[in-house]
Amino acid sequence: MTKTVEALLVMKFGGTSVGSPERIRMAADLIAKSAAARPVVVVLSAMSKVTDLLLDTLKSAEEGQQGAVEENLAALRSRHIEACDELLPAGAREAAYEGIDAIIAGFERVARGMLMLGERPPRSVDDAVTAGEKLSVLLCTALLRSRGVAAEAIHGTELIVTDEQFGDASPLLEATEERSRSRLFPLLESGHVAVVTGFNGATHNGVPTTLGRGGSDFSASILAAVLDAEELWIWTDVDGILSADPRVVSGTRILPEVTYNEAAELAYNGAKVLHPRTLAPLIEKQIPVWIKNSFRPQEPGTRIVSRIKDGHGVRAITSLAKVALISIEAASTSMSGAQLMARALTAAARAHVEVLLLTRSSFRQNFCMLVRSEDIDAVMESLRTELGLELAHGYVHPIDVDHSVGLLAAVGEGMKGTPGLAGKVFTALSEQKVNIIAIAQGSSELTIAIVVKQEALDDAVRALHQACRLGDERRTEALV
């Protein structure tokens, strides 16, 4: 199907942007204003903290904690009924109550099944956990309709076709394009706003899946790509992409524009605005993304595009504290370090764990890789399985894990070929007496990633931000 809808806008609202009746009301205002001028597809997250509540309920069910399950179900219903009462006129509430009860009943059936069986199958988790997105979509759609805006609630399983990797599914774009266009284009052409649950899809056979970390952003970018949208607006609770974390560095600046590559690298190395794979579907079609603040919609935000003017040197500094450094060393130089490293990476891939940084020694046949702290149990289990024989017979030294480290990254397209940049970075850190544990820079020269002690991480971020003059007003003007 080659037909397109002209000037289509995809808008995504995160959990904090729909986290209360007040925020849902503001989201509806923004949606209605845009829908008056152009076709709009909206992707919603669950209300803030709701997904955590749902996952905690399923975990409690697996552990046989019936009281906790009952308490969480009551809290889930109470929060959404209260939001319904505050948002909707009396005449629209009864239908919304029924919808809320039906969604929670579906979740409750799965939770009680886990309570009875004492296990939590990933497939069942994926089926249940998107109840939060269904509830926020129900409330927002009902509010829009009560204001006279034609809107229809749509579940992501109707649109996004994925593989069967439950908990971290990947989209099958050709099938998703066919299904999404068939379902959404007639709706948009009739003047309706499509309000879609984020975070989820379904296999070819209709089995529900979830898209993993950053799933709602990913849902929005997938739909923007397959629908040939003109723009994607991601509404969050920050003014845009900053030169550093303002909780760590004073005098940070909003970057008016960044490239797809810069945004992905910043996200990969700790910036919380986007998940790296969010951008992947958009790059080929060159669909621009805006990061906007739903709490301060008057702010211009940050635009993410393929190229920018005058992007010299480092653009931003980011960091990640919750990481662990895994060190692996062959017991003898006769063992192939390259083969050992390949097997370790295979083990990480098998555990579906992202390796944030990888460095190796040329002689001692040892190497280290950095992963997120939340992934350490999974990757260690996979490593012990992969290298079990070598560890048991002493061909490989016991694997060392250091939890006391942090990741620091300097990011910028303009770093490539800039002389003296690495020296400036190392000098800034040495002046703060920050010890460098490991360092990596890819062939693209887009990022210098450095592992330091966690206790020195904030000092390191501030030192690099100052050394690269990222808070300098003149530098900010040069980036516009």
FISE-940789 format. One line per 2 residues: their letters; for each residue z, x, y of C-alpha. Coordinates in nm, 2 decimals, padded with zeros to 4 digits. Layout:
<rs>
a = Z/X/Y ~ ...
</rs>
This chain:
<rs>
mt = 00.00/00.00/00.00 ~ -00.12/00.17/00.32
kt = -00.03/-00.09/00.57 ~ 00.24/00.00/00.82
ve = 00.47/-00.17/01.08 ~ 00.41/-00.03/01.43
al = 00.69/00.15/01.62 ~ 00.94/00.09/01.34
lv = 01.30/00.21/01.41 ~ 01.55/00.28/01.13
mk = 01.91/00.28/01.25 ~ 02.20/00.40/01.04
fg = 02.56/00.33/01.12 ~ 02.83/00.54/00.96
gt = 03.18/00.44/00.84 ~ 03.35/00.49/01.17
sv = 03.07/00.30/01.35 ~ 03.15/-00.01/01.14
gs = 03.52/00.08/01.08 ~ 03.67/-00.22/01.26
pe = 03.56/-00.56/01.40 ~ 03.52/-00.40/01.74
ri = 03.29/-00.14/01.60 ~ 03.09/-00.39/01.40
rm = 03.05/-00.59/01.72 ~ 02.92/-00.29/01.90
aa = 02.68/-00.21/01.62 ~ 02.55/-00.56/01.63
dl = 02.50/-00.52/02.01 ~ 02.29/-00.21/01.96
ia = 02.09/-00.36/01.67 ~ 02.02/-00.68/01.87
ks = 01.91/-00.48/02.18 ~ 01.66/-00.27/01.97
aa = 01.54/-00.56/01.77 ~ 01.44/-00.74/02.09
ar = 01.18/-00.47/02.15 ~ 01.06/-00.35/01.81
pv = 01.09/-00.39/01.43 ~ 01.43/-00.26/01.30
vv = 01.57/-00.17/00.96 ~ 01.94/-00.11/00.96
vl = 02.13/00.10/00.70 ~ 02.51/00.06/00.69
sa = 02.80/00.25/00.53 ~ 03.12/00.09/00.41
ms = 03.39/00.04/00.67 ~ 03.58/00.37/00.72
kv = 03.82/00.45/00.43 ~ 03.69/00.16/00.21
td = 03.50/00.38/-00.03 ~ 03.81/00.60/-00.07
ll = 04.00/00.28/-00.15 ~ 03.75/00.17/-00.40
ld = 03.74/00.51/-00.58 ~ 04.12/00.52/-00.58
tl = 04.13/00.17/-00.74 ~ 03.89/00.28/-01.02
ks = 04.10/00.60/-01.08 ~ 04.42/00.39/-01.09
ae = 04.25/00.16/-01.34 ~ 04.15/00.45/-01.56
eg = 04.51/00.57/-01.56 ~ 04.65/00.23/-01.65
qq = 04.82/00.17/-01.31 ~ 04.78/-00.21/-01.29
ga = 05.01/-00.25/-00.99 ~ 04.80/00.00/-00.78
ve = 04.48/-00.19/-00.88 ~ 04.63/-00.52/-00.77
en = 04.76/-00.38/-00.45 ~ 04.42/-00.22/-00.36
la = 04.23/-00.53/-00.44 ~ 04.46/-00.73/-00.21
al = 04.41/-00.47/00.07 ~ 04.04/-00.48/00.03
rs = 04.02/-00.85/00.06 ~ 04.27/-00.87/00.34
rh = 04.08/-00.62/00.55 ~ 03.75/-00.79/00.52
ie = 03.88/-01.14/00.56 ~ 04.06/-01.04/00.88
ac = 03.74/-00.88/01.01 ~ 03.55/-01.20/00.92
de = 03.80/-01.41/01.12 ~ 03.77/-01.19/01.42
ll = 03.39/-01.15/01.42 ~ 03.25/-01.49/01.32
pa = 03.27/-01.84/01.48 ~ 03.46/-02.10/01.27
ga = 03.15/-02.26/01.14 ~ 03.01/-01.94/00.99
re = 03.33/-01.82/00.82 ~ 03.33/-02.04/00.50
aa = 03.00/-01.89/00.38 ~ 03.12/-01.54/00.46
ye = 03.45/-01.60/00.27 ~ 03.25/-01.70/-00.03
gi = 03.04/-01.39/-00.01 ~ 03.34/-01.16/00.04
da = 03.51/-01.32/-00.27 ~ 03.19/-01.28/-00.48
ii = 03.15/-00.91/-00.39 ~ 03.52/-00.83/-00.46
ag = 03.51/-01.03/-00.78 ~ 03.22/-00.82/-00.90
fe = 03.41/-00.50/-00.82 ~ 03.73/-00.64/-00.98
rv = 03.55/-00.71/-01.31 ~ 03.45/-00.34/-01.34
ar = 03.80/-00.22/-01.24 ~ 03.97/-00.45/-01.49
gm = 03.73/-00.33/-01.76 ~ 03.83/00.03/-01.68
lm = 04.20/-00.08/-01.69 ~ 04.15/-00.22/-02.03
lg = 03.95/00.07/-02.18 ~ 04.13/00.35/-02.00
er = 03.81/00.53/-01.90 ~ 03.58/00.55/-01.60
pp = 03.22/00.59/-01.70 ~ 03.00/00.73/-01.42
rs = 02.75/00.45/-01.47 ~ 03.02/00.19/-01.41
vd = 03.15/00.37/-01.11 ~ 02.80/00.36/-00.95
da = 02.78/-00.01/-01.03 ~ 03.11/-00.08/-00.86
vt = 03.16/00.16/-00.57 ~ 02.89/00.02/-00.34
ag = 03.10/-00.30/-00.29 ~ 03.21/-00.14/00.04
ek = 02.85/-00.13/00.17 ~ 02.78/-00.48/00.05
ls = 03.08/-00.61/00.24 ~ 02.99/-00.43/00.57
vl = 02.63/-00.56/00.54 ~ 02.75/-00.91/00.48
lc = 02.97/-00.91/00.79 ~ 02.71/-00.75/01.01
ta = 02.43/-00.98/00.90 ~ 02.65/-01.29/00.95
ll = 02.74/-01.17/01.30 ~ 02.38/-01.11/01.39
rs = 02.28/-01.46/01.26 ~ 02.57/-01.62/01.46
rg = 02.41/-01.47/01.77 ~ 02.07/-01.61/01.69
va = 01.92/-01.28/01.56 ~ 01.71/-01.33/01.25
ae = 01.86/-01.10/00.99 ~ 01.86/-01.06/00.61
ai = 02.10/-00.87/00.40 ~ 01.93/-00.65/00.14
hg = 02.09/-00.44/-00.14 ~ 01.97/-00.08/-00.17
te = 01.90/-00.14/-00.54 ~ 01.60/-00.36/-00.43
li = 01.44/-00.07/-00.25 ~ 01.53/00.28/-00.36
vt = 01.42/00.39/-00.71 ~ 01.61/00.69/-00.84
de = 01.65/00.90/-01.15 ~ 01.95/00.85/-01.38
qf = 02.19/01.11/-01.24 ~ 02.48/00.88/-01.18
gd = 02.70/00.98/-00.89 ~ 02.43/01.21/-00.74
as = 02.09/01.04/-00.80 ~ 01.76/01.16/-00.64
pl = 01.50/00.92/-00.52 ~ 01.16/00.87/-00.68
le = 00.96/00.84/-00.36 ~ 00.63/00.70/-00.48
at = 00.81/00.41/-00.66 ~ 01.05/00.37/-00.37
ee = 00.76/00.35/-00.12 ~ 00.58/00.08/-00.32
rs = 00.90/-00.13/-00.36 ~ 01.03/-00.09/-00.01
rs = 00.71/-00.18/00.16 ~ 00.65/-00.48/-00.06
rl = 01.00/-00.61/00.01 ~ 01.05/-00.51/00.38
fp = 00.71/-00.54/00.56 ~ 00.68/-00.92/00.52
ll = 01.03/-00.95/00.64 ~ 00.98/-00.73/00.95
es = 00.65/-00.90/01.03 ~ 00.83/-01.23/01.04
gh = 01.06/-01.09/01.31 ~ 01.37/-01.04/01.09
va = 01.60/-00.74/01.10 ~ 01.66/-00.59/00.75
vv = 02.02/-00.49/00.70 ~ 02.04/-00.26/00.40
tg = 02.33/-00.12/00.20 ~ 02.34/00.26/00.22
fn = 02.44/00.51/-00.05 ~ 02.28/00.33/-00.34
ga = 01.96/00.27/-00.54 ~ 01.87/00.19/-00.89
th = 01.67/00.33/-01.18 ~ 01.33/00.20/-01.28
ng = 01.52/-00.03/-01.52 ~ 01.74/-00.17/-01.24
vp = 02.06/00.02/-01.33 ~ 02.26/00.09/-01.01
tt = 02.30/00.45/-00.90 ~ 02.46/00.62/-00.60
lg = 02.30/00.90/-00.39 ~ 02.61/01.13/-00.37
rg = 02.75/01.32/-00.08 ~ 02.60/01.19/00.25
gs = 02.44/00.91/00.06 ~ 02.41/00.65/00.34
df = 02.23/00.90/00.57 ~ 02.01/00.99/00.28
sa = 01.93/00.62/00.22 ~ 01.82/00.59/00.59
si = 01.60/00.90/00.58 ~ 01.44/00.79/00.25
la = 01.35/00.45/00.40 ~ 01.23/00.60/00.73
av = 01.00/00.83/00.53 ~ 00.85/00.57/00.29
ld = 00.81/00.31/00.57 ~ 00.65/00.56/00.81
ae = 00.91/00.48/01.08 ~ 00.86/00.61/01.43
el = 01.22/00.73/01.46 ~ 01.55/00.74/01.27
wi = 01.87/00.70/01.48 ~ 02.19/00.80/01.31
wt = 02.49/00.64/01.48 ~ 02.81/00.83/01.43
dv = 03.13/00.92/01.63 ~ 03.02/01.23/01.80
dg = 02.79/01.28/02.10 ~ 02.54/01.49/01.91
il = 02.52/01.83/01.74 ~ 02.76/02.08/01.91
sa = 02.74/02.46/01.95 ~ 03.07/02.47/01.75
dp = 03.36/02.25/01.63 ~ 03.53/02.14/01.95
rv = 03.86/02.13/01.76 ~ 03.83/02.50/01.72
vs = 03.64/02.62/02.03 ~ 03.69/02.50/02.39
gt = 03.38/02.47/02.61 ~ 03.13/02.38/02.33
ri = 02.79/02.23/02.43 ~ 02.58/01.95/02.30
lp = 02.24/02.08/02.18 ~ 01.98/01.85/02.32
ev = 01.73/01.95/02.05 ~ 01.75/02.13/01.72
ty = 01.49/02.19/01.45 ~ 01.50/02.03/01.10
ne = 01.58/02.37/00.96 ~ 01.86/02.44/01.20
aa = 02.02/02.10/01.14 ~ 02.00/02.14/00.76
el = 02.15/02.49/00.78 ~ 02.44/02.37/01.00
ay = 02.51/02.08/00.77 ~ 02.49/02.31/00.46
ng = 02.74/02.55/00.62 ~ 03.00/02.30/00.73
ak = 02.88/02.08/01.02 ~ 02.97/01.72/00.94
vl = 02.69/01.55/01.13 ~ 02.44/01.53/00.84
hp = 02.40/01.62/00.48 ~ 02.12/01.88/00.43
rt = 01.91/01.67/00.20 ~ 01.91/01.39/00.45
la = 01.63/01.57/00.64 ~ 01.41/01.65/00.34
pl = 01.21/01.32/00.32 ~ 01.14/01.33/00.70
ie = 01.00/01.68/00.74 ~ 00.66/01.63/00.59
kq = 00.59/01.32/00.81 ~ 00.75/01.48/01.11
ip = 00.97/01.18/01.18 ~ 01.22/01.27/01.46
vw = 01.59/01.20/01.41 ~ 01.84/01.12/01.68
ik = 02.22/01.18/01.64 ~ 02.39/00.93/01.86
ns = 02.75/00.83/01.94 ~ 02.81/00.45/01.88
fr = 03.13/00.49/02.08 ~ 02.94/00.63/02.37
pq = 02.59/00.49/02.34 ~ 02.50/00.60/02.69
ep = 02.51/00.96/02.59 ~ 02.16/01.10/02.51
gt = 02.26/01.26/02.18 ~ 02.07/01.53/01.99
ri = 01.71/01.51/01.88 ~ 01.60/01.68/01.55
vs = 01.23/01.78/01.54 ~ 01.01/02.03/01.38
ri = 00.99/02.28/01.67 ~ 01.17/02.33/02.00
kd = 01.10/02.54/02.31 ~ 01.29/02.85/02.40
gh = 01.52/02.85/02.09 ~ 01.63/03.21/02.13
gv = 01.89/03.38/01.91 ~ 02.20/03.20/01.77
ra = 02.21/02.82/01.85 ~ 02.54/02.73/01.70
it = 02.84/02.85/01.50 ~ 02.98/02.65/01.21
sl = 03.24/02.70/00.95 ~ 03.38/02.56/00.62
ak = 03.74/02.61/00.52 ~ 03.76/02.44/00.19
va = 03.57/02.69/-00.02 ~ 03.64/02.93/-00.31
li = 03.48/03.26/-00.39 ~ 03.40/03.32/-00.75
si = 03.36/03.69/-00.86 ~ 03.19/03.78/-01.19
ea = 03.15/04.14/-01.32 ~ 03.00/04.28/-01.63
as = 03.24/04.51/-01.82 ~ 02.97/04.77/-01.88
ts = 02.67/04.88/-01.67 ~ 02.46/04.84/-01.99
ms = 02.48/04.46/-01.95 ~ 02.20/04.32/-01.73
ga = 02.35/04.20/-01.40 ~ 02.04/04.00/-01.32
ql = 02.07/03.81/-01.65 ~ 02.44/03.75/-01.59
ma = 02.37/03.62/-01.25 ~ 02.09/03.40/-01.37
ra = 02.32/03.25/-01.63 ~ 02.60/03.19/-01.38
lt = 02.35/03.01/-01.15 ~ 02.23/02.80/-01.45
aa = 02.59/02.70/-01.51 ~ 02.64/02.60/-01.15
ar = 02.32/02.39/-01.16 ~ 02.43/02.23/-01.48
ah = 02.75/02.12/-01.31 ~ 02.55/01.99/-01.01
ve = 02.73/02.23/-00.78 ~ 02.58/02.38/-00.47
vl = 02.61/02.75/-00.43 ~ 02.68/02.81/-00.06
ll = 02.64/03.19/-00.07 ~ 02.55/03.45/-00.33
tr = 02.58/03.83/-00.30 ~ 02.57/04.11/-00.55
ss = 02.64/04.48/-00.60 ~ 02.34/04.70/-00.70
fr = 02.53/04.93/-00.93 ~ 02.85/04.77/-01.06
qn = 02.66/04.46/-01.19 ~ 02.90/04.23/-01.02
fc = 02.83/03.95/-00.79 ~ 03.02/03.66/-00.61
ml = 02.92/03.31/-00.52 ~ 03.08/03.07/-00.29
vr = 03.13/02.70/-00.37 ~ 03.32/02.41/-00.22
se = 03.68/02.38/-00.33 ~ 03.62/02.03/-00.46
di = 03.36/02.17/-00.70 ~ 03.56/02.46/-00.84
da = 03.69/02.28/-01.15 ~ 03.34/02.16/-01.25
vm = 03.17/02.50/-01.20 ~ 03.45/02.70/-01.38
es = 03.43/02.47/-01.68 ~ 03.05/02.52/-01.69
lr = 03.08/02.90/-01.64 ~ 03.33/02.93/-01.93
te = 03.10/02.73/-02.15 ~ 02.80/02.94/-02.05
lg = 02.97/03.28/-02.08 ~ 03.23/03.20/-02.34
le = 03.11/03.46/-02.59 ~ 03.09/03.74/-02.34
la = 03.44/03.65/-02.20 ~ 03.60/03.63/-02.54
hg = 03.46/03.97/-02.65 ~ 03.52/04.15/-02.32
yv = 03.16/04.20/-02.22 ~ 03.24/04.02/-01.90
hp = 03.57/04.07/-01.70 ~ 03.78/03.76/-01.65
id = 03.63/03.55/-01.38 ~ 03.82/03.58/-01.05
vd = 03.86/03.29/-00.81 ~ 03.98/03.34/-00.45
hs = 04.08/03.02/-00.27 ~ 04.20/03.20/00.05
vg = 03.86/03.24/00.21 ~ 03.64/03.05/00.45
ll = 03.27/03.04/00.54 ~ 03.14/03.13/00.88
aa = 02.78/03.09/00.97 ~ 02.57/03.17/01.28
vg = 02.25/02.95/01.28 ~ 01.93/02.96/01.49
eg = 01.55/02.96/01.44 ~ 01.53/03.22/01.72
mk = 01.73/03.47/01.53 ~ 01.43/03.60/01.34
gt = 01.32/03.93/01.47 ~ 01.59/03.94/01.74
pg = 01.70/04.31/01.75 ~ 02.07/04.39/01.77
la = 02.19/04.04/01.67 ~ 02.36/04.14/01.34
gk = 02.53/04.42/01.53 ~ 02.66/04.18/01.79
vf = 02.80/03.96/01.52 ~ 02.98/04.24/01.34
ta = 03.11/04.39/01.67 ~ 03.26/04.05/01.77
ls = 03.44/04.01/01.44 ~ 03.57/04.37/01.43
eq = 03.71/04.34/01.79 ~ 03.91/04.04/01.65
kv = 04.01/04.25/01.35 ~ 03.84/04.00/01.12
ni = 03.76/04.16/00.78 ~ 03.42/04.06/00.63
ia = 03.45/03.99/00.26 ~ 03.09/03.90/00.19
ia = 02.77/03.85/00.39 ~ 02.43/03.70/00.32
qg = 02.12/03.64/00.53 ~ 01.81/03.48/00.38
ss = 01.46/03.60/00.42 ~ 01.40/03.33/00.68
el = 01.66/03.50/00.90 ~ 01.77/03.15/01.00
ti = 02.14/03.20/00.91 ~ 02.39/03.48/00.89
ai = 02.66/03.36/00.65 ~ 02.99/03.55/00.63
vv = 03.30/03.51/00.41 ~ 03.63/03.59/00.58
kq = 03.99/03.52/00.51 ~ 04.07/03.16/00.58
ea = 04.36/03.25/00.81 ~ 04.11/03.44/01.03
ld = 03.83/03.17/01.02 ~ 03.90/03.00/01.35
da = 03.94/03.33/01.54 ~ 03.61/03.44/01.39
vr = 03.43/03.12/01.51 ~ 03.57/03.16/01.86
al = 03.47/03.52/01.87 ~ 03.11/03.46/01.77
hq = 03.08/03.15/02.00 ~ 03.19/03.37/02.29
ac = 02.98/03.68/02.19 ~ 02.66/03.46/02.16
rl = 02.74/03.29/02.50 ~ 02.69/02.95/02.34
gd = 02.93/02.79/02.59 ~ 02.75/02.94/02.89
er = 02.60/02.67/03.11 ~ 02.29/02.89/03.19
rt = 02.22/02.93/02.82 ~ 02.25/02.55/02.76
ea = 02.00/02.49/03.04 ~ 01.75/02.73/02.88
lv = 01.76/02.53/02.56 ~ 01.66/02.20/02.71
</rs>
